[in-house]
Structure formats: structure tokens, C-alpha cells
């Protein structure tokens, strides 16, 4: 517990230092001839927050420390083109390509104007894509080690990473899958475990300074929600579909109202999954970055001494919010997985099996 707290403090300190460097760079130009008023106007809270939470073509670990990522483009007239994202830094034009304020690439002419009628397919490795690949490598590496541990330690007490992850796997199986899916839980358990550990891993990675905000990207949560939506509806039993057409216990006169409500509810379930994960993760990051921004706002308004004085107040709140975000990282992974299992369980239950615990033998069952 003490080590965890120390690690969190070190992480927040690193974030302070990277943000401090960003603010100092905002306040000074190479010529050093700006007025004090111009310096104050340089720091923009909204731009700083959006810069940290949105996707990018380079992975910026700290101000001035950026890892260029590959830009991969395809167009009918030029075919496949691959080059470094550093070529497009600072609104530069490279090979007649330029990035706009939203990160989209456009073909431009010699005057810098967009070329009409040219469609470019963008398959670039962005910061979020790189983070996605990194989390996949981490998960594959960890669970290959766990699988090897089960083979080599068969019949023995688990060791190492296997001993650490086995209680979490059993928790997902016994407290999420079995109660909500019933006897057929084995078919869906691999997906639930993948979902839980994927969200948890990326939530935790997103708390590191300079990390990508992957689970705070609505496109990522949308894909996860669509996968759940397909699994639920492709495995739905007759009772599940008949309930949409003729809800149980609803008078005939109310069917014209209830049937549209049921159909809307069909799509609201994945929509709620998408929005809940996206909003909670993004909101946490925005709150932490807003607290840190108070230091530099105070520095602009009252000078360096005021900024350092405010930092003594802001730092404890920021550390507290980081600890809350650590809890949210686990909680959101649990909630997304739990709701997914409930939606699947409601779709696959047979008529009369309202109790999803049917066939559940308790935590000790294997």
C-alpha cells in the first residue's frame, strides 16, 4: 500500500514537471522580447487540456520529447505512402500533405490550398493506435506467462504473475459470469475476461504522464459497445426476440407504445456502455489537468511566487484525484463487464429461467 502511494506521488510529480516545462515554453520565445501581458495570454487552459486528452500523430511524453509515429496514406493516384509524422510538425507541408486543426490530412497545392477531388485513405499509427498495440502486447505477454504457469505448476500452488491474476480471473468468473449467464457461462467467459482486462489495462496506462487517453476516446468505447451489441443479439433466444414484439404482461392497447420503447431500449444499452466509459475516463483526466492548470493561471496573474504557493494547495487535491482515478479505473472495467454479462444473460435465458443463478454452484465451483 505504501509503495503504491509513493508511486502515485512520483507519477503526479512527473506530470507537474512536464506541465511546468510546457508552461515555461509558452512564456518564453527565442527572442525573449514579449511583454508581461503577452506572456499571460500565452497559456490557454482549454488548449492544454485538449492537447493532453486528444489523439495525435506523435507520442509526446513531455514537452519537447516526442516520439514520431508512422503516417500511412493511400490514394489512387499515388498509391501507398509512408513517412514520419515529424514531417508534418508545426503545420508543415510535406509531399503536398498538410494536417488541419483536427489532425486530418489533406492534399494541398503549392499555394497551400486543399486540392479538390482527391480522396486520401489514412491508415496512420496515431498515439491511440500505438497505445492500443502496446496494451495488446502487454496483455498477450502477461497471459502467455499465466498460461505457461498453469502448465508448469499443474497441481501446485500458483506462483508469480499467475498467483496475482488468478483471484481476479476467479472474481470475473464467479461474481460476474456465473450469476448473470447461468449454466452456459463458459462460452462467454473468454470475452468477458478479455473485456475486463483490456479496459483495466488501458485505464491504468492512461493515468501515466504522457500516456494516451485510449478508453477516453469515444471511437474505442463505440467499438467495444458494438461488439457487445452483436454478441447479445446474435445469441438471443426466441424468448428474447418475442419479448420485443409482445412484452410479457403488457395489455394489447399499450403495445403500440411499448414495442417502440423496447426497440429503442435495444440500442440504448450499448449506447449507455459507450458513453459511461468515455465520459468517466475523460472527465477524470479533465479534472486533474484543470487542477494543474490553476498553478500556471496563478503564475500568470501573480508571478512565480504565487504559482508555487498555489501549487502547495493544488498538489494534495491532485494526488487525491489520482487516487480516485485509480479506483475508477477498476470500477469502470468492472461495470462495463458486469453490464455486458447482464445483457448477454437476458438474451440467452430460456423461458422460465428468470433466475440467472440456475446452475451456479458457488465460488468454490470449477
N, C-alpha and C positions, 0 to 999 in steps of 0.2 A: 504493500500500500504506500509506504514511504517512497519507494523507488518510483512508483507511478506518479506521485505528486511532484517529485523532483523533475521527472521527465517532462511533465506538463509545464512546469515553470521554465525549463530550458527552452521548450518549444515557443512559449509566449515571448521569452526574451529574444529569441532569434527573429520572431515576427516583428517585434519592436525595432530591432536593428535594421531589418530590411526596409521597414516602413520609414525609419528615420533617414536612411540613405535616399529613399525616394523623395522625401520632403526636402532634404538638403539640395538634391539635384534640381528640384523645382524652384528653389530660391536663388540659385546662382547660375549665371550664364558664363561662357568662357571669357567674355569681355569684362564681366563684373561691374557693369555700369548702370544697372537698373536702380530705380528709386525704391524707397522703402514701401511705398504704396503699391508699386508694380509687383514687388515680392509677395505682398499679402494676397494679391489677386491670382497668383500663380497656382496656389493649392486649391484644387477643386475636389470636394468630398465625393460627389457623385461619380466623377470620372475615376477617382481612385478605387472606389468600391466596385464599379463595373469592370474596371481593368483586372481586378483580382478574381471575380467570380465568373466572368465570361470565358468562352473558349478563345484560343489564339493559335496562330501558326508557328509560334515558337514557345518553348517551355522556359518561362522566366522564373528562376529560383530566387533571385533577389535583384534589386535594381542594378542593371549593368551586367548581370550574369544570366545570359540567355542561351539555351541550347536550341540551335536551329533545327527545324524539322523538315522532312522532305515534302515538297509541293509536287503533286502528281496530277497532271492535266491531260485531257484527251479532247481533241477536236477533229472534225472530218478533214479539214484542210491541212493540218499539221501532224495529225496522229498523236502518239504518246510523247509527252514532255515531262521530264523530271529535273528539278533543280532545288537548291536550298532556299528555305524561307527567308534567310538573311538577305537575299537579293531584293526582296520586296520591303525591307525595313524602312521606316520613316517615309512612307508613301512613295518610295522609289518605283520607277518603271523599269521592268526587266523583260526583254524579249517581247515588248509590246503588251505586257500584262501589268495591271495595277490593282491593288486592293482598296476597296472603299471603306467607309467608316464601320460597316457591319462585318468586315472580313471577307466579303465576296470578291472574287477576282473577275475582272473584265478585260477584254481585249481593247486596247486604245490605239489611236493613230499617233502620228508624230506630234500633233498639237495637244495630245493628252485627252482627246475626246473619245468616248466609247464608240466602238465600231458596231454598227447595227447589223443584224442578221447573222452574227457569229455566236453559236452556242458552244460553250466550253463545259465539259463534264469534269467536275472537281472531285478527285479521289485522294486528296491530300491527307497526310498524317498530321492531324491537329493535336493540340495539347490534350484534349479529352480522349481522342483516339489512342494516343500514346499511353495515357493513364489506364485506359481500358485494357490495352495489351499488357501493360505492366501488372495489373491486378490479375489477369488471366494467368500470366506466368507464375505469379506468387501462389495462386490457388492450386494450379497444376503441380507445382513443385512440392507444396505442403502436403497435398493429399496423396501424391505418389509415395511420399515418405510414410504417411499414415498407413497406406495400403501395404507397403513393404513391412511395416511394423507388425501388422496383423498376421502376415505370413511367417515372419521370423519368430514372433513371440506367441505363436498359437498355443493356447492352453496356459499361457503365463500372464502375469500382471502386465498391463501396458506400461511403456516407458517413453520418455521424451515427449515429442510433439503429439504422439498418439495418446498419451495419458492426459495431455492438456485439452485436446479436441474431443475425445470420446464423450465426456459428460455433456458437451454442447450438442453433439450428434444425437445422443440419447434423449436430451431435452426436446429437440425438434421432433424426434420420433414419438416419444411418449406423451408429450404435453401439447403438441400441435397436430401431428399427422393422425395418430390413433383416435383421439376423441372426436375429430371432425370428419374423418374419412371412413372410419369403421374397418371392417374386415379387409377391404381392398386397398389399404393404405400403402402396401409395398409398391404398387405400380406408380404412385405419385411421389413417394418419398425422395427419390433422387432429384426430382425437380425442386421440391421444397428445400432440400439441403443446399442445392446449387443457388437458389434464390436467396436464401438466408445469408450464406457466406459471401456471395457476390456483393450484396448490398452492404453487409457489415464491413467487409474489407475496403470497399470504396468510400464508405462513410469515414472510416478511420484514416485512410490515406488523405482524404480531403481536409483533415484537421492539421496536417503538417504544413509549415510555412512554405509557400511557393508551390504547393500541390494543386492539382486540378480539381475543379468542383464538379466531378462526374455525376454523382447522384443528385446534384442540384441543377442538372441540365434536363430540361423538360423532354427533350428528344429521347434521352436514355430511359427515363421513367415511363414515357409513352410506349417504348418497345417492350419493356417489362410488363406493362399493363395489357398490351395486345397479346403477348404470349399467354398470359393467364386467361384472357378472354377466349382465345382459341381452344385452350385445353379444357376450359369449363364447358363450352358449347359443343365441341366435337365429341365430348364424352357424356353429354347429357342423356339421361334415360327418358323413356316415354312419359313418365310422371312429371319430369321437369318441363318438357315441352307442352304437355297438356295443361299444366298449371298456368302457362302463359295465355292459353286460349280460353280456359274455363277455370279461373281461380276457385279453389275449394271454399264452399260456404258463402259465395257471393250471389245475391239474388240476380235473376236474369235481367231485370231492369237496370241494374248497375254495371252490367258487363260492358256496354259501350264506353263507360268511363274507366273501368278498372283494367281492361285489356290494354289500352294505350299507356296507362300508368305502369303496368307490368313490363311492357316493351321498352319504355323509357328506362325503367329500373335495370333492364338487361345491360344497357350501355353505361348507366351511371356507376355501376360497380367498378369496372376498370377505370373509368374517369376519376373516381374518388381515389383509387390506388395511385394513379399518376400524379394528381395534384397534391395529395397528402405528403408523399415522399419529397417531391420537388420543393414544395413550399416550406416544409420544416427544415430541410437542409440549407436551402438558400437563405431563409430568414435568420438562422443561427450565424451564418457567415457574415451577413449584413450587419447584425447587431455587434459582433466582435470588431469588425472593421470600422463601424461608426464610433465605437468607444475609443479605438486607437486614434481616429481622426480628431477627436477632441483635443489631443495633445498638440497637434500641429495647428489647429484653429487657434488655440490659446497662444501658441508661439507666434502666430501672425498678428494677433491682437495685442499681446502684451510683452512680446520679446521672449528670448531664450529662457530666462529665469521663470517666467510664468508657465511656459511649456513644461519645464521639468517639474515645477510644483504641481501642475495638474496631473502629470504622469504618476505621481505618488498616490493620487486618488483613483485614477483610472486603472492602474495596474491590478489592484486586488479585484476589481469588478471584472476585468478581462480574464483573469485567471479563473474566477468563479464561473464565468460564462463558458470558458473552455472545458471546465469540468462538467458543466451541464450538457455541453455538446457531446462529450464523451458518452454520457448516459443516453442522449438522444440517438447516437449512432447505433447503439444496441437496440434501443426501443423501436426505432423505425424499421430495422431489419426484422424484428420480432412481429410488429404489427402487420407489415406487408405480407410476411409469410403466413401469419395466422389468418388474415382475411382471405388470402388466396386459398388456403385449405378449407375454409368455411364455404367459399363459393363453389369449389370443386365438390365438396361433400354434399351441398344442396343439390348439385346437378346429378350426382351418381347414386343418390339414395333410392332404394326401391320403395314401392308403395307400402306404407305401413311401418317403414323403418325410420320413423322420425327421430328415434334415439340414435345419434351417430356413434354413441359409445358401444353399440352392439358388436360383440366380438372383441372388445377391449379387455385385455387380461391384466392390466395394471403395469406400473413402471418396471416390474421385475420380468415382464414377458420378453421373450426373444423370438 
